[in-house]
Every structure is written in structure tokens, then in C-alpha cells.
Amino acid sequence: MRLSKNLYTFHFNGCFTKYLCQTGKIFAAFFEKFLVAA
């Protein structure tokens, strides 16, 4: 759970800092489904 939370936080931080927002949104959608499934 901790790892997932860290990755989720990293995604948000990355989207607003280094990651491209477009790529971030795709990653967010996939990660959200993954969290819901898990």
C-alpha cells in the first residue's frame, strides 16, 4: 500500500513538475483503475 501511495504522489508531483500533463493524465487513468482493482 505504501508503495502505491508513493507512486501515486510521485505521479501528481511529476505531472506538475517534469512529466508531461498529457502523459500524466493517461498514467493517472491507468493507475486509478489499478488501485480500484487492487
PyMOL Python script that loads the backbone (N, CA, C, O; Angstrom):
from pymol import cmd

cmd.read_pdbstr("""\
ATOM      1  N   MET A   1       0.841  -1.203   0.000  1.00  0.00           N
ATOM      2  CA  MET A   1       0.000   0.000   0.000  1.00  0.00           C
ATOM      3  C   MET A   1       0.879   1.258   0.000  1.00  0.00           C
ATOM      4  O   MET A   1       0.624   2.212  -0.735  1.00  0.00           O
ATOM      5  N   ARG A   2       1.907   1.234   0.834  1.00  0.00           N
ATOM      6  CA  ARG A   2       2.797   2.400   0.909  1.00  0.00           C
ATOM      7  C   ARG A   2       3.397   2.705  -0.460  1.00  0.00           C
ATOM      8  O   ARG A   2       3.443   3.857  -0.891  1.00  0.00           O
ATOM      9  N   LEU A   3       3.854   1.654  -1.133  1.00  0.00           N
ATOM     10  CA  LEU A   3       4.481   1.855  -2.436  1.00  0.00           C
ATOM     11  C   LEU A   3       3.496   2.498  -3.411  1.00  0.00           C
ATOM     12  O   LEU A   3       3.849   3.428  -4.136  1.00  0.00           O
ATOM     13  N   SER A   4       2.254   1.993  -3.422  1.00  0.00           N
ATOM     14  CA  SER A   4       1.237   2.538  -4.314  1.00  0.00           C
ATOM     15  C   SER A   4       0.991   4.011  -4.003  1.00  0.00           C
ATOM     16  O   SER A   4       0.886   4.840  -4.907  1.00  0.00           O
ATOM     17  N   LYS A   5       0.900   4.326  -2.705  1.00  0.00           N
ATOM     18  CA  LYS A   5       0.654   5.714  -2.306  1.00  0.00           C
ATOM     19  C   LYS A   5       1.803   6.601  -2.755  1.00  0.00           C
ATOM     20  O   LYS A   5       1.580   7.711  -3.238  1.00  0.00           O
ATOM     21  N   ASN A   6       3.032   6.118  -2.598  1.00  0.00           N
ATOM     22  CA  ASN A   6       4.201   6.892  -3.008  1.00  0.00           C
ATOM     23  C   ASN A   6       4.194   7.114  -4.514  1.00  0.00           C
ATOM     24  O   ASN A   6       4.468   8.217  -4.985  1.00  0.00           O
ATOM     25  N   LEU A   7       3.878   6.063  -5.268  1.00  0.00           N
ATOM     26  CA  LEU A   7       3.841   6.184  -6.721  1.00  0.00           C
ATOM     27  C   LEU A   7       2.757   7.166  -7.138  1.00  0.00           C
ATOM     28  O   LEU A   7       2.948   7.965  -8.055  1.00  0.00           O
ATOM     29  N   TYR A   8       1.617   7.101  -6.458  1.00  0.00           N
ATOM     30  CA  TYR A   8       0.504   7.993  -6.783  1.00  0.00           C
ATOM     31  C   TYR A   8       0.907   9.445  -6.538  1.00  0.00           C
ATOM     32  O   TYR A   8       0.631  10.319  -7.360  1.00  0.00           O
ATOM     33  N   THR A   9       1.565   9.700  -5.398  1.00  0.00           N
ATOM     34  CA  THR A   9       2.035  11.044  -5.073  1.00  0.00           C
ATOM     35  C   THR A   9       3.093  11.473  -6.072  1.00  0.00           C
ATOM     36  O   THR A   9       3.102  12.617  -6.525  1.00  0.00           O
ATOM     37  N   PHE A  10       3.984  10.556  -6.414  1.00  0.00           N
ATOM     38  CA  PHE A  10       5.045  10.853  -7.377  1.00  0.00           C
ATOM     39  C   PHE A  10       4.444  11.266  -8.711  1.00  0.00           C
ATOM     40  O   PHE A  10       4.942  12.186  -9.361  1.00  0.00           O
ATOM     41  N   HIS A  11       3.378  10.592  -9.121  1.00  0.00           N
ATOM     42  CA  HIS A  11       2.706  10.915 -10.379  1.00  0.00           C
ATOM     43  C   HIS A  11       2.208  12.354 -10.376  1.00  0.00           C
ATOM     44  O   HIS A  11       2.445  13.100 -11.325  1.00  0.00           O
ATOM     45  N   PHE A  12       1.518  12.740  -9.307  1.00  0.00           N
ATOM     46  CA  PHE A  12       0.988  14.097  -9.225  1.00  0.00           C
ATOM     47  C   PHE A  12       2.117  15.117  -9.224  1.00  0.00           C
ATOM     48  O   PHE A  12       2.046  16.120  -9.934  1.00  0.00           O
ATOM     49  N   ASN A  13       3.153  14.871  -8.437  1.00  0.00           N
ATOM     50  CA  ASN A  13       4.293  15.782  -8.384  1.00  0.00           C
ATOM     51  C   ASN A  13       4.959  15.862  -9.749  1.00  0.00           C
ATOM     52  O   ASN A  13       5.299  16.951 -10.212  1.00  0.00           O
ATOM     53  N   GLY A  14       5.149  14.710 -10.399  1.00  0.00           N
ATOM     54  CA  GLY A  14       5.804  14.661 -11.702  1.00  0.00           C
ATOM     55  C   GLY A  14       4.994  15.407 -12.755  1.00  0.00           C
ATOM     56  O   GLY A  14       5.559  16.112 -13.592  1.00  0.00           O
ATOM     57  N   CYS A  15       3.671  15.254 -12.714  1.00  0.00           N
ATOM     58  CA  CYS A  15       2.812  15.895 -13.709  1.00  0.00           C
ATOM     59  C   CYS A  15       2.962  17.407 -13.657  1.00  0.00           C
ATOM     60  O   CYS A  15       2.975  18.075 -14.691  1.00  0.00           O
ATOM     61  N   PHE A  16       3.074  17.941 -12.446  1.00  0.00           N
ATOM     62  CA  PHE A  16       3.162  19.390 -12.290  1.00  0.00           C
ATOM     63  C   PHE A  16       4.597  19.900 -12.377  1.00  0.00           C
ATOM     64  O   PHE A  16       4.818  21.110 -12.419  1.00  0.00           O
ATOM     65  N   THR A  17       5.582  18.988 -12.404  1.00  0.00           N
ATOM     66  CA  THR A  17       6.969  19.438 -12.429  1.00  0.00           C
ATOM     67  C   THR A  17       7.673  19.037 -13.713  1.00  0.00           C
ATOM     68  O   THR A  17       8.036  19.896 -14.517  1.00  0.00           O
ATOM     69  N   LYS A  18       7.869  17.732 -13.912  1.00  0.00           N
ATOM     70  CA  LYS A  18       8.660  17.291 -15.063  1.00  0.00           C
ATOM     71  C   LYS A  18       7.832  16.533 -16.097  1.00  0.00           C
ATOM     72  O   LYS A  18       8.013  16.717 -17.300  1.00  0.00           O
ATOM     73  N   TYR A  19       6.912  15.669 -15.618  1.00  0.00           N
ATOM     74  CA  TYR A  19       6.122  14.874 -16.558  1.00  0.00           C
ATOM     75  C   TYR A  19       5.216  15.754 -17.409  1.00  0.00           C
ATOM     76  O   TYR A  19       4.780  16.826 -16.989  1.00  0.00           O
ATOM     77  N   LEU A  20       4.945  15.265 -18.623  1.00  0.00           N
ATOM     78  CA  LEU A  20       4.007  15.980 -19.480  1.00  0.00           C
ATOM     79  C   LEU A  20       2.600  15.726 -18.973  1.00  0.00           C
ATOM     80  O   LEU A  20       2.255  14.596 -18.628  1.00  0.00           O
ATOM     81  N   CYS A  21       1.788  16.768 -18.925  1.00  0.00           N
ATOM     82  CA  CYS A  21       0.428  16.631 -18.391  1.00  0.00           C
ATOM     83  C   CYS A  21      -0.355  15.580 -19.175  1.00  0.00           C
ATOM     84  O   CYS A  21      -1.119  14.808 -18.595  1.00  0.00           O
ATOM     85  N   GLN A  22      -0.163  15.555 -20.493  1.00  0.00           N
ATOM     86  CA  GLN A  22      -0.900  14.583 -21.312  1.00  0.00           C
ATOM     87  C   GLN A  22      -0.538  13.167 -20.893  1.00  0.00           C
ATOM     88  O   GLN A  22      -1.420  12.334 -20.681  1.00  0.00           O
ATOM     89  N   THR A  23       0.755  12.893 -20.772  1.00  0.00           N
ATOM     90  CA  THR A  23       1.204  11.566 -20.353  1.00  0.00           C
ATOM     91  C   THR A  23       0.734  11.298 -18.934  1.00  0.00           C
ATOM     92  O   THR A  23       0.356  10.175 -18.600  1.00  0.00           O
ATOM     93  N   GLY A  24       0.758  12.326 -18.104  1.00  0.00           N
ATOM     94  CA  GLY A  24       0.336  12.182 -16.713  1.00  0.00           C
ATOM     95  C   GLY A  24      -1.121  11.758 -16.612  1.00  0.00           C
ATOM     96  O   GLY A  24      -1.471  10.908 -15.794  1.00  0.00           O
ATOM     97  N   LYS A  25      -1.970  12.352 -17.448  1.00  0.00           N
ATOM     98  CA  LYS A  25      -3.399  12.013 -17.408  1.00  0.00           C
ATOM     99  C   LYS A  25      -3.608  10.550 -17.775  1.00  0.00           C
ATOM    100  O   LYS A  25      -4.392   9.850 -17.134  1.00  0.00           O
ATOM    101  N   ILE A  26      -2.908  10.089 -18.802  1.00  0.00           N
ATOM    102  CA  ILE A  26      -3.030   8.687 -19.222  1.00  0.00           C
ATOM    103  C   ILE A  26      -2.569   7.780 -18.094  1.00  0.00           C
ATOM    104  O   ILE A  26      -3.213   6.775 -17.789  1.00  0.00           O
ATOM    105  N   PHE A  27      -1.446   8.141 -17.473  1.00  0.00           N
ATOM    106  CA  PHE A  27      -0.916   7.353 -16.368  1.00  0.00           C
ATOM    107  C   PHE A  27      -1.883   7.377 -15.194  1.00  0.00           C
ATOM    108  O   PHE A  27      -2.075   6.367 -14.517  1.00  0.00           O
ATOM    109  N   ALA A  28      -2.489   8.530 -14.957  1.00  0.00           N
ATOM    110  CA  ALA A  28      -3.435   8.670 -13.847  1.00  0.00           C
ATOM    111  C   ALA A  28      -4.633   7.749 -14.059  1.00  0.00           C
ATOM    112  O   ALA A  28      -5.044   7.046 -13.137  1.00  0.00           O
ATOM    113  N   ALA A  29      -5.189   7.748 -15.254  1.00  0.00           N
ATOM    114  CA  ALA A  29      -6.354   6.916 -15.549  1.00  0.00           C
ATOM    115  C   ALA A  29      -6.018   5.444 -15.337  1.00  0.00           C
ATOM    116  O   ALA A  29      -6.791   4.702 -14.732  1.00  0.00           O
ATOM    117  N   PHE A  30      -4.850   5.028 -15.844  1.00  0.00           N
ATOM    118  CA  PHE A  30      -4.438   3.631 -15.693  1.00  0.00           C
ATOM    119  C   PHE A  30      -4.190   3.297 -14.233  1.00  0.00           C
ATOM    120  O   PHE A  30      -4.606   2.244 -13.750  1.00  0.00           O
ATOM    121  N   PHE A  31      -3.508   4.200 -13.527  1.00  0.00           N
ATOM    122  CA  PHE A  31      -3.162   3.937 -12.132  1.00  0.00           C
ATOM    123  C   PHE A  31      -4.406   3.909 -11.257  1.00  0.00           C
ATOM    124  O   PHE A  31      -4.494   3.102 -10.331  1.00  0.00           O
ATOM    125  N   GLU A  32      -5.364   4.781 -11.540  1.00  0.00           N
ATOM    126  CA  GLU A  32      -6.605   4.799 -10.762  1.00  0.00           C
ATOM    127  C   GLU A  32      -7.334   3.470 -10.920  1.00  0.00           C
ATOM    128  O   GLU A  32      -7.824   2.911  -9.939  1.00  0.00           O
ATOM    129  N   LYS A  33      -7.410   2.961 -12.148  1.00  0.00           N
ATOM    130  CA  LYS A  33      -8.070   1.675 -12.386  1.00  0.00           C
ATOM    131  C   LYS A  33      -7.321   0.577 -11.651  1.00  0.00           C
ATOM    132  O   LYS A  33      -7.926  -0.338 -11.092  1.00  0.00           O
ATOM    133  N   PHE A  34      -5.992   0.679 -11.657  1.00  0.00           N
ATOM    134  CA  PHE A  34      -5.167  -0.332 -10.989  1.00  0.00           C
ATOM    135  C   PHE A  34      -5.429  -0.318  -9.491  1.00  0.00           C
ATOM    136  O   PHE A  34      -5.547  -1.372  -8.866  1.00  0.00           O
ATOM    137  N   LEU A  35      -5.522   0.885  -8.913  1.00  0.00           N
ATOM    138  CA  LEU A  35      -5.778   0.996  -7.472  1.00  0.00           C
ATOM    139  C   LEU A  35      -7.165   0.461  -7.141  1.00  0.00           C
ATOM    140  O   LEU A  35      -7.338  -0.236  -6.141  1.00  0.00           O
ATOM    141  N   VAL A  36      -8.146   0.780  -7.966  1.00  0.00           N
ATOM    142  CA  VAL A  36      -9.515   0.315  -7.732  1.00  0.00           C
ATOM    143  C   VAL A  36      -9.566  -1.211  -7.821  1.00  0.00           C
ATOM    144  O   VAL A  36     -10.224  -1.865  -7.011  1.00  0.00           O
ATOM    145  N   ALA A  37      -8.869  -1.771  -8.806  1.00  0.00           N
ATOM    146  CA  ALA A  37      -8.840  -3.223  -8.977  1.00  0.00           C
ATOM    147  C   ALA A  37      -8.124  -3.871  -7.799  1.00  0.00           C
ATOM    148  O   ALA A  37      -8.512  -4.948  -7.344  1.00  0.00           O
ATOM    149  N   ALA A  38      -7.079  -3.211  -7.307  1.00  0.00           N
ATOM    150  CA  ALA A  38      -6.302  -3.755  -6.187  1.00  0.00           C
ATOM    151  C   ALA A  38      -6.956  -3.359  -4.876  1.00  0.00           C
ATOM    152  O   ALA A  38      -6.460  -3.716  -3.807  1.00  0.00           O
TER     153      ALA A  38
END
""", "prot")
cmd.dss("prot")
cmd.show_as("cartoon", "prot")
cmd.util.cbc("prot")
cmd.orient("prot")
